[in-house]
Amino acid sequence: MTDETTTFQNSSLSKIFFILSLIVLGFWSVGQIIDVYRYPAVGAIFEILWLFMLLMLFILPIIALVFLIKEKFSFKSLYLYTLIVAVINILLMIFIK
């Protein structure tokens, strides 16, 4: 008899969205904390990635909300936590300079 729990058994897509939201949070946090232009190579990488990260910052919460609605607002869904991380990231970008 297998006694498998259904807690947090999410699709690989939800895991990818959650990891992407953490990467975007980390990218913008590093940009706020560290002077990325002090080192030319880091500044160049930051400049290459900033537009992609900005798009992800605003697209990820919308996609996560759509999938969360499809899952009927389950607290076990990683889409909920993706949405929370993305909203916190947006609020940090607005209020912390």
N, CA, C and O atoms as CSV, one atom per row, in Angstrom:
chain,resi,resn,atom,element,x,y,z
A,1,MET,N,N,0.838,-1.166,0.000
A,1,MET,CA,C,0.000,0.000,0.000
A,1,MET,C,C,0.893,1.243,0.000
A,1,MET,O,O,1.723,1.412,0.893
A,2,THR,N,N,0.730,2.081,-0.965
A,2,THR,CA,C,1.527,3.301,-1.029
A,2,THR,C,C,0.760,4.418,-0.348
A,2,THR,O,O,-0.432,4.618,-0.581
A,3,ASP,N,N,1.462,5.122,0.482
A,3,ASP,CA,C,0.860,6.220,1.228
A,3,ASP,C,C,1.506,7.523,0.782
A,3,ASP,O,O,2.271,8.142,1.521
A,4,GLU,N,N,1.184,7.925,-0.436
A,4,GLU,CA,C,1.764,9.147,-0.982
A,4,GLU,C,C,0.876,10.324,-0.653
A,4,GLU,O,O,-0.344,10.262,-0.803
A,5,THR,N,N,1.489,11.377,-0.212
A,5,THR,CA,C,0.750,12.582,0.100
A,5,THR,C,C,0.612,13.442,-1.156
A,5,THR,O,O,1.453,13.391,-2.054
A,6,THR,N,N,-0.436,14.214,-1.203
A,6,THR,CA,C,-0.658,15.084,-2.364
A,6,THR,C,C,-0.202,16.508,-2.095
A,6,THR,O,O,-0.449,17.404,-2.903
A,7,THR,N,N,0.458,16.722,-0.974
A,7,THR,CA,C,0.905,18.060,-0.633
A,7,THR,C,C,1.999,18.510,-1.596
A,7,THR,O,O,3.023,17.843,-1.743
A,8,PHE,N,N,1.777,19.612,-2.230
A,8,PHE,CA,C,2.732,20.251,-3.127
A,8,PHE,C,C,3.206,19.344,-4.256
A,8,PHE,O,O,4.375,19.399,-4.636
A,9,GLN,N,N,2.334,18.524,-4.793
A,9,GLN,CA,C,2.667,17.791,-6.011
A,9,GLN,C,C,2.248,18.680,-7.172
A,9,GLN,O,O,1.104,18.647,-7.627
A,10,ASN,N,N,3.185,19.457,-7.629
A,10,ASN,CA,C,2.903,20.448,-8.658
A,10,ASN,C,C,3.526,20.027,-9.975
A,10,ASN,O,O,4.423,19.186,-10.027
A,11,SER,N,N,3.027,20.632,-11.023
A,11,SER,CA,C,3.561,20.344,-12.345
A,11,SER,C,C,4.944,20.966,-12.492
A,11,SER,O,O,5.334,21.843,-11.720
A,12,SER,N,N,5.662,20.505,-13.477
A,12,SER,CA,C,6.987,21.067,-13.715
A,12,SER,C,C,6.880,22.517,-14.181
A,12,SER,O,O,7.794,23.309,-13.955
A,13,LEU,N,N,5.781,22.866,-14.824
A,13,LEU,CA,C,5.583,24.245,-15.267
A,13,LEU,C,C,5.455,25.187,-14.069
A,13,LEU,O,O,6.001,26.290,-14.087
A,14,SER,N,N,4.744,24.762,-13.042
A,14,SER,CA,C,4.608,25.614,-11.858
A,14,SER,C,C,5.951,25.761,-11.146
A,14,SER,O,O,6.251,26.826,-10.606
A,15,LYS,N,N,6.752,24.713,-11.142
A,15,LYS,CA,C,8.083,24.798,-10.533
A,15,LYS,C,C,8.983,25.740,-11.316
A,15,LYS,O,O,9.766,26.489,-10.732
A,16,ILE,N,N,8.870,25.703,-12.637
A,16,ILE,CA,C,9.659,26.602,-13.485
A,16,ILE,C,C,9.264,28.053,-13.240
A,16,ILE,O,O,10.130,28.920,-13.124
A,17,PHE,N,N,7.958,28.324,-13.161
A,17,PHE,CA,C,7.500,29.691,-12.892
A,17,PHE,C,C,7.976,30.181,-11.531
A,17,PHE,O,O,8.382,31.335,-11.389
A,18,PHE,N,N,7.924,29.304,-10.531
A,18,PHE,CA,C,8.362,29.693,-9.196
A,18,PHE,C,C,9.863,29.994,-9.187
A,18,PHE,O,O,10.291,30.988,-8.599
A,19,ILE,N,N,10.649,29.159,-9.821
A,19,ILE,CA,C,12.097,29.385,-9.883
A,19,ILE,C,C,12.408,30.658,-10.664
A,19,ILE,O,O,13.297,31.417,-10.279
A,20,LEU,N,N,11.684,30.898,-11.755
A,20,LEU,CA,C,11.888,32.137,-12.520
A,20,LEU,C,C,11.555,33.369,-11.682
A,20,LEU,O,O,12.255,34.379,-11.756
A,21,SER,N,N,10.490,33.290,-10.885
A,21,SER,CA,C,10.139,34.437,-10.051
A,21,SER,C,C,11.214,34.693,-8.994
A,21,SER,O,O,11.491,35.845,-8.661
A,22,LEU,N,N,11.822,33.628,-8.465
A,22,LEU,CA,C,12.917,33.808,-7.511
A,22,LEU,C,C,14.151,34.380,-8.189
A,22,LEU,O,O,14.862,35.191,-7.594
A,23,ILE,N,N,14.417,33.970,-9.427
A,23,ILE,CA,C,15.552,34.508,-10.181
A,23,ILE,C,C,15.347,36.000,-10.451
A,23,ILE,O,O,16.279,36.792,-10.313
A,24,VAL,N,N,14.141,36.375,-10.833
A,24,VAL,CA,C,13.844,37.793,-11.096
A,24,VAL,C,C,13.977,38.604,-9.808
A,24,VAL,O,O,14.522,39.708,-9.822
A,25,LEU,N,N,13.481,38.061,-8.694
A,25,LEU,CA,C,13.626,38.737,-7.400
A,25,LEU,C,C,15.102,38.917,-7.058
A,25,LEU,O,O,15.513,39.990,-6.616
A,26,GLY,N,N,15.887,37.882,-7.260
A,26,GLY,CA,C,17.315,37.976,-6.990
A,26,GLY,C,C,18.020,38.978,-7.884
A,26,GLY,O,O,18.892,39.716,-7.425
A,27,PHE,N,N,17.650,39.011,-9.157
A,27,PHE,CA,C,18.259,39.945,-10.111
A,27,PHE,C,C,18.014,41.388,-9.689
A,27,PHE,O,O,18.946,42.189,-9.636
A,28,TRP,N,N,16.763,41.719,-9.389
A,28,TRP,CA,C,16.459,43.095,-9.018
A,28,TRP,C,C,17.005,43.449,-7.641
A,28,TRP,O,O,17.365,44.602,-7.401
A,29,SER,N,N,17.074,42.486,-6.740
A,29,SER,CA,C,17.656,42.749,-5.418
A,29,SER,C,C,19.146,43.033,-5.528
A,29,SER,O,O,19.655,43.955,-4.891
A,30,VAL,N,N,19.841,42.248,-6.330
A,30,VAL,CA,C,21.275,42.479,-6.541
A,30,VAL,C,C,21.486,43.843,-7.188
A,30,VAL,O,O,22.427,44.556,-6.839
A,31,GLY,N,N,20.629,44.207,-8.116
A,31,GLY,CA,C,20.741,45.516,-8.766
A,31,GLY,C,C,20.527,46.670,-7.813
A,31,GLY,O,O,21.087,47.748,-8.015
A,32,GLN,N,N,19.721,46.468,-6.768
A,32,GLN,CA,C,19.480,47.519,-5.781
A,32,GLN,C,C,20.578,47.589,-4.730
A,32,GLN,O,O,20.901,48.668,-4.234
A,33,ILE,N,N,21.151,46.442,-4.391
A,33,ILE,CA,C,22.115,46.385,-3.290
A,33,ILE,C,C,23.542,46.675,-3.761
A,33,ILE,O,O,24.284,47.406,-3.105
A,34,ILE,N,N,23.912,46.103,-4.891
A,34,ILE,CA,C,25.295,46.185,-5.379
A,34,ILE,C,C,25.385,47.177,-6.533
A,34,ILE,O,O,24.481,47.264,-7.364
A,35,ASP,N,N,26.475,47.914,-6.572
A,35,ASP,CA,C,26.741,48.790,-7.708
A,35,ASP,C,C,27.254,47.926,-8.861
A,35,ASP,O,O,28.443,47.620,-8.941
A,36,VAL,N,N,26.340,47.541,-9.746
A,36,VAL,CA,C,26.699,46.603,-10.812
A,36,VAL,C,C,27.623,47.224,-11.850
A,36,VAL,O,O,28.261,46.501,-12.614
A,37,TYR,N,N,27.705,48.534,-11.892
A,37,TYR,CA,C,28.537,49.188,-12.888
A,37,TYR,C,C,29.967,49.397,-12.392
A,37,TYR,O,O,30.798,49.951,-13.111
A,38,ARG,N,N,30.252,48.958,-11.176
A,38,ARG,CA,C,31.623,49.061,-10.676
A,38,ARG,C,C,32.557,48.142,-11.463
A,38,ARG,O,O,33.706,48.488,-11.735
A,39,TYR,N,N,32.041,46.969,-11.821
A,39,TYR,CA,C,32.800,46.014,-12.626
A,39,TYR,C,C,32.188,45.978,-14.023
A,39,TYR,O,O,31.000,45.686,-14.161
A,40,PRO,N,N,32.963,46.265,-15.052
A,40,PRO,CA,C,32.410,46.362,-16.416
A,40,PRO,C,C,31.719,45.090,-16.905
A,40,PRO,O,O,30.697,45.169,-17.587
A,41,ALA,N,N,32.254,43.934,-16.571
A,41,ALA,CA,C,31.646,42.684,-17.049
A,41,ALA,C,C,30.277,42.463,-16.398
A,41,ALA,O,O,29.331,42.055,-17.072
A,42,VAL,N,N,30.166,42.727,-15.105
A,42,VAL,CA,C,28.890,42.566,-14.400
A,42,VAL,C,C,27.886,43.590,-14.912
A,42,VAL,O,O,26.709,43.271,-15.079
A,43,GLY,N,N,28.334,44.803,-15.160
A,43,GLY,CA,C,27.450,45.831,-15.700
A,43,GLY,C,C,26.943,45.471,-17.086
A,43,GLY,O,O,25.785,45.729,-17.416
A,44,ALA,N,N,27.808,44.875,-17.898
A,44,ALA,CA,C,27.392,44.475,-19.248
A,44,ALA,C,C,26.353,43.361,-19.187
A,44,ALA,O,O,25.373,43.384,-19.931
A,45,ILE,N,N,26.564,42.387,-18.304
A,45,ILE,CA,C,25.578,41.312,-18.152
A,45,ILE,C,C,24.265,41.861,-17.630
A,45,ILE,O,O,23.196,41.452,-18.082
A,46,PHE,N,N,24.336,42.782,-16.687
A,46,PHE,CA,C,23.126,43.413,-16.150
A,46,PHE,C,C,22.369,44.154,-17.243
A,46,PHE,O,O,21.145,44.062,-17.325
A,47,GLU,N,N,23.086,44.881,-18.076
A,47,GLU,CA,C,22.450,45.629,-19.164
A,47,GLU,C,C,21.820,44.699,-20.205
A,47,GLU,O,O,20.776,45.024,-20.770
A,48,ILE,N,N,22.436,43.564,-20.456
A,48,ILE,CA,C,21.876,42.608,-21.421
A,48,ILE,C,C,20.585,41.995,-20.887
A,48,ILE,O,O,19.638,41.778,-21.642
A,49,LEU,N,N,20.548,41.719,-19.598
A,49,LEU,CA,C,19.416,40.987,-19.020
A,49,LEU,C,C,18.281,41.854,-18.497
A,49,LEU,O,O,17.208,41.315,-18.227
A,50,TRP,N,N,18.446,43.149,-18.339
A,50,TRP,CA,C,17.458,43.944,-17.638
A,50,TRP,C,C,16.104,43.990,-18.354
A,50,TRP,O,O,15.070,43.980,-17.687
A,51,LEU,N,N,16.080,44.040,-19.678
A,51,LEU,CA,C,14.807,44.111,-20.386
A,51,LEU,C,C,14.030,42.800,-20.251
A,51,LEU,O,O,12.817,42.809,-20.041
A,52,PHE,N,N,14.735,41.679,-20.374
A,52,PHE,CA,C,14.104,40.381,-20.192
A,52,PHE,C,C,13.548,40.240,-18.776
A,52,PHE,O,O,12.440,39.737,-18.590
A,53,MET,N,N,14.309,40.680,-17.786
A,53,MET,CA,C,13.857,40.591,-16.392
A,53,MET,C,C,12.689,41.527,-16.122
A,53,MET,O,O,11.804,41.200,-15.331
A,54,LEU,N,N,12.676,42.674,-16.761
A,54,LEU,CA,C,11.554,43.597,-16.597
A,54,LEU,C,C,10.276,43.008,-17.174
A,54,LEU,O,O,9.206,43.129,-16.577
A,55,LEU,N,N,10.389,42.366,-18.340
A,55,LEU,CA,C,9.222,41.694,-18.912
A,55,LEU,C,C,8.737,40.563,-18.007
A,55,LEU,O,O,7.536,40.406,-17.785
A,56,MET,N,N,9.674,39.786,-17.492
A,56,MET,CA,C,9.312,38.686,-16.606
A,56,MET,C,C,8.681,39.201,-15.312
A,56,MET,O,O,7.805,38.549,-14.744
A,57,LEU,N,N,9.121,40.356,-14.853
A,57,LEU,CA,C,8.591,40.938,-13.621
A,57,LEU,C,C,7.096,41.197,-13.731
A,57,LEU,O,O,6.365,41.035,-12.754
A,58,PHE,N,N,6.637,41.598,-14.909
A,58,PHE,CA,C,5.225,41.928,-15.071
A,58,PHE,C,C,4.414,40.811,-15.736
A,58,PHE,O,O,3.193,40.778,-15.584
A,59,ILE,N,N,5.048,39.910,-16.457
A,59,ILE,CA,C,4.324,38.832,-17.126
A,59,ILE,C,C,4.093,37.636,-16.203
A,59,ILE,O,O,3.034,37.011,-16.254
A,60,LEU,N,N,5.072,37.317,-15.366
A,60,LEU,CA,C,4.942,36.159,-14.472
A,60,LEU,C,C,3.730,36.230,-13.554
A,60,LEU,O,O,3.040,35.220,-13.409
A,61,PRO,N,N,3.427,37.373,-12.918
A,61,PRO,CA,C,2.239,37.389,-12.057
A,61,PRO,C,C,0.936,37.177,-12.829
A,61,PRO,O,O,0.004,36.562,-12.312
A,62,ILE,N,N,0.868,37.678,-14.048
A,62,ILE,CA,C,-0.337,37.507,-14.851
A,62,ILE,C,C,-0.534,36.048,-15.224
A,62,ILE,O,O,-1.637,35.514,-15.108
A,63,ILE,N,N,0.534,35.405,-15.671
A,63,ILE,CA,C,0.445,33.987,-16.035
A,63,ILE,C,C,0.145,33.141,-14.799
A,63,ILE,O,O,-0.662,32.213,-14.858
A,64,ALA,N,N,0.795,33.461,-13.683
A,64,ALA,CA,C,0.555,32.706,-12.445
A,64,ALA,C,C,-0.886,32.869,-11.989
A,64,ALA,O,O,-1.490,31.914,-11.501
A,65,LEU,N,N,-1.442,34.055,-12.140
A,65,LEU,CA,C,-2.838,34.276,-11.751
A,65,LEU,C,C,-3.793,33.475,-12.622
A,65,LEU,O,O,-4.770,32.921,-12.119
A,66,VAL,N,N,-3.525,33.406,-13.910
A,66,VAL,CA,C,-4.372,32.621,-14.815
A,66,VAL,C,C,-4.353,31.149,-14.417
A,66,VAL,O,O,-5.403,30.512,-14.328
A,67,PHE,N,N,-3.159,30.609,-14.179
A,67,PHE,CA,C,-3.070,29.204,-13.785
A,67,PHE,C,C,-3.639,28.965,-12.391
A,67,PHE,O,O,-4.183,27.895,-12.120
A,68,LEU,N,N,-3.518,29.954,-11.502
A,68,LEU,CA,C,-4.087,29.829,-10.162
A,68,LEU,C,C,-5.605,29.782,-10.225
A,68,LEU,O,O,-6.234,29.039,-9.471
A,69,ILE,N,N,-6.192,30.557,-11.104
A,69,ILE,CA,C,-7.640,30.526,-11.288
A,69,ILE,C,C,-8.073,29.177,-11.845
A,69,ILE,O,O,-9.112,28.646,-11.450
A,70,LYS,N,N,-7.284,28.618,-12.760
A,70,LYS,CA,C,-7.600,27.293,-13.297
A,70,LYS,C,C,-7.542,26.216,-12.218
A,70,LYS,O,O,-8.287,25.237,-12.272
A,71,GLU,N,N,-6.657,26.397,-11.239
A,71,GLU,CA,C,-6.536,25.432,-10.148
A,71,GLU,C,C,-7.471,25.762,-8.985
A,71,GLU,O,O,-7.382,25.138,-7.927
A,72,LYS,N,N,-8.347,26.715,-9.165
A,72,LYS,CA,C,-9.365,27.096,-8.182
A,72,LYS,C,C,-8.764,27.578,-6.869
A,72,LYS,O,O,-9.228,27.205,-5.792
A,73,PHE,N,N,-7.739,28.400,-6.964
A,73,PHE,CA,C,-7.112,29.073,-5.830
A,73,PHE,C,C,-6.677,28.109,-4.734
A,73,PHE,O,O,-6.950,28.342,-3.556
A,74,SER,N,N,-6.016,27.051,-5.107
A,74,SER,CA,C,-5.527,26.061,-4.154
A,74,SER,C,C,-4.304,26.598,-3.419
A,74,SER,O,O,-3.395,27.147,-4.042
A,75,PHE,N,N,-4.280,26.440,-2.094
A,75,PHE,CA,C,-3.127,26.874,-1.308
A,75,PHE,C,C,-1.933,25.960,-1.516
A,75,PHE,O,O,-0.815,26.317,-1.146
A,76,LYS,N,N,-2.144,24.799,-2.094
A,76,LYS,CA,C,-1.064,23.858,-2.364
A,76,LYS,C,C,-0.366,24.148,-3.692
A,76,LYS,O,O,0.614,23.488,-4.037
A,77,SER,N,N,-0.860,25.113,-4.420
A,77,SER,CA,C,-0.335,25.416,-5.739
A,77,SER,C,C,0.892,26.331,-5.644
A,77,SER,O,O,0.907,27.292,-4.875
A,78,LEU,N,N,1.909,26.014,-6.435
A,78,LEU,CA,C,3.078,26.896,-6.496
A,78,LEU,C,C,2.768,28.189,-7.244
A,78,LEU,O,O,3.506,29.166,-7.115
A,79,TYR,N,N,1.708,28.208,-8.010
A,79,TYR,CA,C,1.336,29.444,-8.707
A,79,TYR,C,C,0.977,30.539,-7.711
A,79,TYR,O,O,1.252,31.714,-7.957
A,80,LEU,N,N,0.359,30.164,-6.580
A,80,LEU,CA,C,0.033,31.137,-5.543
A,80,LEU,C,C,1.311,31.759,-4.994
A,80,LEU,O,O,1.388,32.975,-4.817
A,81,TYR,N,N,2.303,30.936,-4.728
A,81,TYR,CA,C,3.552,31.439,-4.170
A,81,TYR,C,C,4.370,32.201,-5.215
A,81,TYR,O,O,5.110,33.123,-4.875
A,82,THR,N,N,4.236,31.820,-6.468
A,82,THR,CA,C,4.849,32.593,-7.548
A,82,THR,C,C,4.242,33.986,-7.596
A,82,THR,O,O,4.952,34.980,-7.749
A,83,LEU,N,N,2.935,34.048,-7.465
A,83,LEU,CA,C,2.232,35.333,-7.472
A,83,LEU,C,C,2.650,36.187,-6.273
A,83,LEU,O,O,2.848,37.394,-6.412
A,84,ILE,N,N,2.784,35.575,-5.113
A,84,ILE,CA,C,3.188,36.317,-3.917
A,84,ILE,C,C,4.608,36.867,-4.077
A,84,ILE,O,O,4.860,38.027,-3.754
A,85,VAL,N,N,5.525,36.053,-4.567
A,85,VAL,CA,C,6.910,36.506,-4.773
A,85,VAL,C,C,6.950,37.633,-5.796
A,85,VAL,O,O,7.682,38.606,-5.615
A,86,ALA,N,N,6.178,37.515,-6.860
A,86,ALA,CA,C,6.178,38.549,-7.904
A,86,ALA,C,C,5.593,39.866,-7.386
A,86,ALA,O,O,6.108,40.940,-7.699
A,87,VAL,N,N,4.539,39.787,-6.610
A,87,VAL,CA,C,3.938,41.014,-6.060
A,87,VAL,C,C,4.899,41.669,-5.064
A,87,VAL,O,O,5.043,42.891,-5.059
A,88,ILE,N,N,5.548,40.872,-4.232
A,88,ILE,CA,C,6.547,41.422,-3.306
A,88,ILE,C,C,7.675,42.084,-4.086
A,88,ILE,O,O,8.162,43.145,-3.696
A,89,ASN,N,N,8.090,41.465,-5.179
A,89,ASN,CA,C,9.152,42.034,-6.011
A,89,ASN,C,C,8.724,43.374,-6.603
A,89,ASN,O,O,9.500,44.329,-6.601
A,90,ILE,N,N,7.510,43.447,-7.102
A,90,ILE,CA,C,7.012,44.707,-7.674
A,90,ILE,C,C,6.930,45.782,-6.596
A,90,ILE,O,O,7.308,46.929,-6.834
A,91,LEU,N,N,6.442,45.419,-5.420
A,91,LEU,CA,C,6.358,46.393,-4.326
A,91,LEU,C,C,7.731,46.869,-3.874
A,91,LEU,O,O,7.912,48.046,-3.563
A,92,LEU,N,N,8.688,45.969,-3.837
A,92,LEU,CA,C,10.052,46.365,-3.498
A,92,LEU,C,C,10.622,47.322,-4.534
A,92,LEU,O,O,11.329,48.270,-4.193
A,93,MET,N,N,10.309,47.068,-5.796
A,93,MET,CA,C,10.807,47.954,-6.854
A,93,MET,C,C,10.187,49.342,-6.752
A,93,MET,O,O,10.835,50.338,-7.073
A,94,ILE,N,N,8.948,49.410,-6.309
A,94,ILE,CA,C,8.268,50.694,-6.219
A,94,ILE,C,C,8.711,51.498,-4.994
A,94,ILE,O,O,8.996,52.691,-5.097
A,95,PHE,N,N,8.768,50.835,-3.833
A,95,PHE,CA,C,8.934,51.554,-2.590
A,95,PHE,C,C,10.362,51.632,-2.066
A,95,PHE,O,O,10.654,52.495,-1.238
A,96,ILE,N,N,11.251,50.772,-2.513
A,96,ILE,CA,C,12.631,50.806,-2.015
A,96,ILE,C,C,13.535,51.269,-3.153
A,96,ILE,O,O,13.567,50.682,-4.234
A,97,LYS,N,N,14.259,52.331,-2.871
A,97,LYS,CA,C,15.129,52.887,-3.905
A,97,LYS,C,C,16.556,52.871,-3.451
A,97,LYS,O,O,17.443,53.301,-4.189
